[in-house]
């Protein structure tokens, strides 16, 4: 793609995002002036949504004079003993944020529905001319947010960040924030009602107040041009009343780069910068540069790695060298602590296990993980596949469902587009082939390419035994034409036959593109031993891994794999007593942190692949 065309696309994207978004997403919150609202919150469980609907099912926050006695979002407290008020946050139980309610409160372990969160706080702006936003890393699944009884907005999607401006709504002295978190599943949602992971509810990631100048740097893109290791493409968008014709300085001291860009009428500045002899980011040398953007007295700093990435035939080229993606799939869960993973410590534990396994690549399944994962991956030199939860059977012809999926994709790319570690955007997992489904996913692929032309796009497809053959495996999916990498899940030896079938299987790959096996595996209870033919034993899982890697080595286009999965994780679908007990047991590591025998089979295979690539 020509650089001029790419810059036009970037400029249009930033302009449209700035114009149409009611609450434009602020990136790199970690390195801005913030105050955390993490910690102890109050909560009320509201399964009938009394605090949101009246008895006629009318939404209370749309009423001109909502009832103080039942409208939870008002945070009202009884003023007189004769006054009827049917809730009281000050007397409610405590809950920690970030965190899910399932693992914190035994009575809410299986709960799906509405929980109201309440946080009282004081805030004093550092600068009277500044603006304030409340930023959420994620709330699962729908979040209605209120400050001091005024509604800020509704966010849909359980794994993406969002923020609201609160500059004119903050009060001197005490303030209170109320969040209605609802993790109810629905047929029209993304994901839909049927998944294979735990539906953790609540405010699962950080909550912060972000303070910025009246006109500030909202977002930016700073990455190498497609296929060019000495040209950096830059796009910066300002937010505020004085954003047109303003100068923004890009400063990368270590690279000897200092360049000035000027914003257009929409507050967007784009340009290219020569950058010779950069130390390129790679798993072997995950070099990160200190990057500064300066606008007036507004400084935004970031650590960014630069690397080139492209597909050439069946090869994936990182910095012009063919790479084999030695990967593993990961769910956003810390089984040892119990519950949703969210912290930097969680990220270092999970990615540390992946490094010990020999991985240079991880698939963050099946939804955007928290930002700590991609930032730590940058630092540790681990490439990342990042995915939206278009999972199994979605309502392909529902326009609102598509808009929801595209919004989640847009938010994921907006947050992580400057992460060198992120190399693949994935738009789906195991979706049944149909014309509406293919159009749905084609549109998501086009959106991803529009927003970020330099990264690869894929989806986890399905394979089956080719008709008329005994054991020839084939992917017959029209989506293969549109993705950069052909990725598919295969469970020969588990859901398809037993381990002896692995010895005779062959693959008919119909495109000259890189192939990644996005899932394979078998369940095993850590500590259960027996004959290698006995299901659920470590020996069966070990044998499946041993034979699977032999089978996959026969695929000439094979350029990576992400077996299922790094660690056992909770799933309500897995109910076999004494074996599963609510856990998907396909992990190479148990929920207690103990490695199963198959861990070492994959580790040895990756040692061999590292020597080859």
N, C-alpha and C positions, 0 to 999 in steps of 0.2 A: 504494500500500500504506500502511495506517495505521501511524503511528510506533510505537504500542504493540505491534502484531503483529511489526514488524521487530525491536524490542528483545527480544521474547520469543524470536524465532528466534536472534538473536545470543547471548542468554544460554544457550539450550539447546545451541547449537553449542560454545560455550566450555566448558560444563560437561561435555558428552560427550567432547570432545577431551581434557580434563584427566583424566577418569576412566578411559577405556579405553586410552589410548595408553601403552605401556610406556616409551617414550622420547619424551615430548611435544616437538614441534618448537619450538625457541626462535627467535623472530624478532628482527630488527635486531641480529644478532651484530656487525655492523660497529661499532656504537657502544657496545659493552660492554667490560669488562675481558677482554682476550684475550692469548694468546701464540701466535704463528704456528708451525706445524710445516711450513710451506713450505720448499722448498730441496732439498738433495740427499738422496735416499733410496737404499737398496739394492733390487735386484730380482732375482728368479729366475723364469725362464720354466718353466711346468709344464703342457705340453699334455696329458699323461695324468692330471693331477691326483693325482700320487703323494702329495703333501703333504696331501691332503684325504681320499682314500679308501685303504683297504688293498687287498690283492690280491683280497679277497672282495667288494669294492665296499661296504664298511662305512664310514660316515663316522667319521673318526678323532676329531673333536672331541666325539663322543657316547660314546666309549669311556671306561671307568672309568680305565684305565691306557694311554693312547695311547703308541705307540712313540716314544721320544725320537729314534731314529735316522732316522725318516721323516716325523714329524708337523711340517710346516714351521711351523705356527702357534705351536709351543712356543718357537721361536727358540733352540733348544738349541745349545750349542757343545761340541765334543768336550773331555772332561776328561782323557783318557789316550790315548796312541797306540794302545792295543789296543782302543779303543772304536769301534764302527762307527757313524758318523753320516754320512748321505748328502746333506747340504746344509750350507752355511755362509754365512749372510748377510754376515758380516764380510768375506768374500773376494769377494762378488758385485760385479757392475758397478753403476755409479751411474746414476740417472735423476732428472730434475727434477720436482718437484711444486709447483704444478699443471702439468699438461701431459699429452699423450697419448703412448703409447709408439710409435705409428705414425710420427710425424714426427721423433721423437728417435732412434729406432734403425732403421736401414735394414733390418736383418734381421727386424724386426717390422712392416714396412710393411703387409703384408696379414694379419698374424696375428690370429686370433680364438680366444680361449681364456682360460686362466688365467695370470695373472702375480701373483706374491707381492711385495708391497712391505714394506720394513722400515725403521723409523726409530727410532734411539736418541735419547733426550733426557732432560734433567733438568728438574724442575719443583719450585718452591718456592711454595706458596700464599701469597698476600698476607695472608690472614686465616685462622687455624686453624679458625674456625667456618664458613668458606665451603664451597661445593660447586663441583665441577669437571665439565664436560662436554667431550667431544671432538666437534667439529662438522665435518662434511664438506659443502662446497658441492655436490658431485656426484661419483659414481664410476660409470663405465659398464662393465657394466650391473648386475651383481650384486656386492655387496660383503659379505664376511664379515670382521668386524673383531675383533681380539684385542688386549688390553693385557696385557703381561707374561705371555703364555700363556693368559690367561683370555678366553673368548669374550664379547664385548659384544653381538653380534647380527648379523643379516643384513638388508641393505636391498636391495630390488629396484626398479629404475628408474634410468635412466642420467642424468637431468637434474634431479633434485630433491634438496633438502638434507635432511640427517638428522643426528641427534646421539645420543650415549649418555652416561649419567652414569658418571663414573669416580672419584667422590669416594673411595670405599673401596677402590679398586683401585690408586691411585697409590702408589708407594713413595718413601721418602726416598732421594735419590741418583738412580741410573740407572733409567730405565724404557725400555721399547721397545713400539712400536706396530706391528702386522702387519696388512696388509689383503690379502685374497685378492680380486683384481679379475678378473671374468670377463665379457668382452664377447660371449660366444657368442650367436648369434641362435637363436630358437626359435619354432615355429609358435604357441605359446600366449602369447607375450610381447607387450609393448606398447612399441615397435612390433614387428611380426612379422618374419619372415625377409626379406621383400622390401621394400626401400626404395630411394630414389634419393639417398642421401647417404652419406658415409664413416662407417664404424662405428669411430670413434676409441675406443680402449680406454685404461683407466687411471684414475688419480685426476686428473680433469680440472679441478677447481676447488679453492679454498683449503681447507686443513685448519688448524683452530685449536682451542686449548683455551680454553674460556670459563669464567671464574670469576664466581660469583654468590653472594649471601648465602644463608643456609639457606632462607629464604622470599623469593622474588624475583618480579619481574614477568616472566612467561614470554611473554605475547602480549597484543596489544591491537588494537582497531579504532577509528580516529578519522577519521570522514569526514562530509561533509554528508549530511543526511537526503535521501531521495529527493524530487527536485523542490523542494527548500527551501534557499535560499541563506543563511538566517540561523539554522539549527538544526544543531548538530553532534551526531551520535550517537556515544557512547563505550561501549566494552566493554573491560574489562581483566581478565585472568585471572592469578592468583597461583599459584605452585607452591611447596609446602613444608608443613611441619607446622603452621604458625601462619598460616593463610590466611583463616579465617572471621572476619567482623566487623571487618575491618581497613580503615583509611582510606587511600585513594589520592588524591593531589592531581594534577589536570590543570592545567598552567600554560602559557599561550600569551601571553607578555609583549606582543608587538607588537599582538595583538588585544585586549589588556586582559581576558583570560580567566583566571580562577583559580577552580577548582571542586573540591569534595571529594566523592568517591564512596565508598561502603562495600560491602565484599564480602559475598556471601551464604555459606552453609555450604560451597558448592563452591569458594569462593575467587574468584567472578566478581562484578565490579561493573559495572553498566550504568546509563546515564542519558543525558539530553540537556542540552545547554548552548546558551544563546542566544549568537549571534555575529553582531552587526549590522555592516554595512559592511566585510565582509571583502574584501580584494583577491583576486579569483578567479583561479585558475590557468588559463592558456590558452596556446596556442602563441605568441601575440603577446606575452604577459606571463606567463612561467612562474614566478609568484611562489610562494615556499616560506616557510612559517612555521617558526620554531624552536619545537618542541613538547617539553615536559618532562613526564614522569610521575615522581612522587616517592612512595616508600613507605618509611617509616622513613628509613634512610640510603641507600636504593637509588634512584639517579637513572638513568633511561633517557631519553636525548634523541634527537630525530628531526627531520628536516626534511620537512614535509608540505604539500602543496598542496591547496586546496579548490576544487571546481568541481562544477557540476550537470551531469547527463547524462540524456537521455531521448530516446525515439523518439516522434514525433508524425506519424502517417501515413507518408509517405515521407521525412520529414526526420529528421536526427539533430541534436538541439539540444544544444549545449555552452554552458552559461551562458545558456540561453534564446535562443541565436542559431543559425540553421541553419549547418552546417559541411559542407564538402566534404573528404573524407579523401584528401589528396594523398599517396599512399603508395608503398611499395616493399617487396618481400619480402626477408628477410635470413636467411642461414644463419649459425650460430655458428662461423664459420671466419675465420681470418686467412690468406688465401692468400699474402700477401707474406712473412709469417714462416714459413708452413707450419704446418698443424695447427689444433687446436681453439682458438677465441678464448676468453679467460677474464678478461683484465685490464681495468682501467679504461681503459688506453691503447687496447686493442682496441676497447672500446665507443666511445670518442671518435673513433677513426678511422672505424668503420663508420657511426655516427650522423652524423658530420661529413660524410661523403659523401652521406648521405641529405638533410641540410640543404642542401648545395650543389646537389643535384638539385631542390630546391624542396619537399621533403616536409614535411608536418606530421604524418605518420602512418607507422608501419612495422608490417609483419607479421613477428613473430619466429617463423619457421617452423623445423621442424615439431614443436617440443618446447619446454619452458620453457628460455629462455636464462639465462645467469648473471645474478646480481642487479645486477652493474655496469651491465648494459644498461638496466634499468628505472630505476635511480637516476640515471644520466646522462640518460636520456630525460626524467625529471622536471625536471632542471636545464636542459636544452636546449629544452624546450617541444615535445616530439615525442610524439604520442599513440601508443599501443601496442596491437596485437592479440597476445595471448599464447595459446599453443596446447599441447595435449597430443598425444603421438604416436600417436593412434588413426588410423592411416594405411593407406589401401588396404584390404587384406583381413585383418580381425581375426577371431579365433574368437568370434563373437558369442554363442554359447550356452554358452561355458565360463565358469562362475561365478568361477573364479580369475582369468581374464583380465579380467573386468569389475571385480573387486575391485582388481586392479592398476591399471587405468585410472582408477578413482575415487580411489585413493590418490594417484596422480600429480596429478590435478586438485585434490584437497584440499590437497596440499602446495604446489602452485603458487599457489593462491588465498591460502593462509595466509601465504606469504612476501610476496606483493605486493599485498595488499588495501588497503594504505595509500598506494600509489603513485598519484598523480593522473594520471600518464601512461597508466596501463593503463585502457583504455576498453572492450575486448572480450575476453571469454574464448571461446576456440574449442575445440570438443570433438572435431573430426575433420577429415580431409582426404581427398577423393575416395574415399568409401566406397560400395560397390555397394548399391543399394536392395534391402532384403528386410525382412520383418516382424521377425525377430530383431535385425537391425542397427538398425532404427528404435527398437525398445524399448530396446536398449542405449544408444543416443545420447539418447533421451528421458530416461532415468534420469540420465545425466550432466548434461543440461541442468537437470533438477530439482535435482540436487545443487549445481550452480553458483548457481542462483537462491536456494537455501536459505542458502548460505554468504554470498552477496554480492548482495542484491537490487538494488543501485544501478548495477551495471554491465550492459552488454549482452552477450548470448550469441549466438554464431553458429557456423557450420561451413562449410568450403569444400566446396561441393557440385559436382555435374557437370551439364553441359547437353548437349543433343543436337539434331539437326535434327528438327523436328516432323514426324511421319508425315503424308504427303500433301502436303507443301510442298516447294518447291525449296530454300529457304534461310531458313526461319523457325526461330530458335533458342528452345528452351524448357527450363525446369527442371521435371521431373516427379518430385518428391521430396516425400513426406509430411512430411519434417522441416521444410519451409518454414513449417508451421503453428506450430511451437514455438520457432523462433529469432526474435530481435529484428531481425536483419539478414539479408536473403537475399544470400548470397555464393556465387559459383561461379567455377570455373576454365574458361577458354575458350582454346583454342589454334587458332582458325581462322587459316590461313596457315602453320601448321607441322605439327601432327598431323592437321589436317582441311583438306585442300585447300591452295591456295597463296594468295598475297596478293590475287589478283583476286576471290576469294570474299568478302573483307572488304567489298568495295564494294556488294554486294547483300544482305548479311545483315541481318535484322531480328530483334528480340527480342520474345517474347510473355511478359511478366512477369505472373503471375496473382495477385499479392498486392500490396496497397497498403502496402508496407514499403520501407525504404531498400534499395538494391541496391549491393553492392560487387563489383567484378570482382577476385576474390582471386588470380587468376593469368592472365597471357597472356604470350607472348614467342616468341622464336626463337633458335636457337643461332647464334653468330657467333664466329669466331676473330679476336681483335684483331690488326689488321695485314693481314688477308686482304681484298683489295679486288677488285671485279669489277662486272659488271652487276647491277642490282637484282633480276634474276630468278634469280641464281645463289645457291644455298643455301650457308650457312656464311660468306658474305661480310658485312662490316659494312653494305654497301649493302642487302642483303636484309633484315637485321634493322632497319635504319633505315626502310625502306619499310613493313615490317610495323607498326612503331610509328606511323608517320604515318597509315596507313590505319585502324589499330585505334582510335585515339582519335577519329577521325571517325565510325567505326561506333558506338562506345559513346556518343557524344554524342546519339544518337537515342533512348536509353533515358530516358524522363521521370523515372524513380525513381533514376537513377544518382546516388549520393552518395559515391563513392570508388572507388579501385582500388589494388591492390598488385601491379604487374607482376612477373613472374618473370625476373630477380632482380637484386639490387644488384650482386653480384660473382660471377664464375666460382668454382665450388666443386668439390671432389673428389667423384667418384662412381665406384664399380667398374662400374656399368652402362654407362659411356660409354667405349667402347674403340676408336673409329674412329682409326686411326693418322694422325698429322700434323695432325689437327683437334682431336679430343677428348683423346686420350692420358690418359684417366682423369679428365677434367674435364667437368663440365656447363658448356657454353659459352653459356648463356642470360644470363649476366651483362651488365650495362651497363658494367661495369668489369672488366678482366682481372685475373688473379691477381698481376700485376706492378703494379697500380694505374693502368693506362692506361685512359682513358675511350674507349668505342666511340662511333660516330656516333649511335646511337640514344639515348644519354644526353642529347644536346642536343635531340632531338625531344621527349622527355618533359619536359625542363626547361622548354622554351618553352610546352608545353601547361599545365604547372603554373603558370607565370606568368599565363597567361590565366585559369585557374580561381581563382587567388588574388584577382584583380580582381573576379570574379563573386560570390565568397562572402567 
